[in-house]
């Protein structure tokens, strides 16, 4: 079973500790959401776990191998990564961008195998992009482009998915759709680690919440065990209404603490 694990991981840059002694695991069968304010260290933790940022102390391993030592294609076969910033080097068609998710399988543009083509078509359909498949990326809105990048990530069909703010810039309908797709990916046997700012969305779909503040993991557990007014105050500095309802959690910000 593929497993991504950070053990007592710390990241220091220019003398500033960005992540401090963080331990976190991801394996198939679980959707883990990282929550916390801007500057909490969420993105740095993801990148360090994948071997994309230098670690000062601790370890980051993928199936027992240090992530920093893995070739990009080796990592991509096991973990599909959707970064927070997703620049496009050129305005390709939507279908071609989604096809990039198959490169770790040896595919190339214009030379997709039947399995590659099927994975791309499924990702395009799942992300509600069929009508945009032949459009140039430079003609899309920010929300449409966010869905294109997510489709590229799931087209890879890696056992693990790591996504940094995958619903940013999306309208509520497509935020819900992407969250449902991540949940379906997990229920089909995958494992997902996502950074979210939408606390209620995370509580509705995640199995485990990881709360970060000041570079530290300050709480971790199920939504039922961790989501409460006190933690919202401690982590985000806000007064919040937190209540269970038939759809999960009702979370409303009432003001700054």
Secondary structure, DSSP 8 states (H G I E B T S, - for coil): --EEEEEEEEEEETTEEEEEEEEEEEETT-EEEEE--TTSSHHHHHHHHTTSS--SEEEEEETTEEGGGS-HHHHHHHEEEE-S----SS--BHHHHHHGGGGGGT-BTTB--HHHHHHHHHHHHHTT-GGGTTSBGGGS-HHHHHHHHHHHHHHT--SEEEEESTTTT--HHHHHHHHHHHHHHHHTT-EEEEE-S-HHHHHHH-SEEEEEETTEEEEEE-HHHH-SHHHHHHHH-EEEEEEEETTEEEEEEEEE-
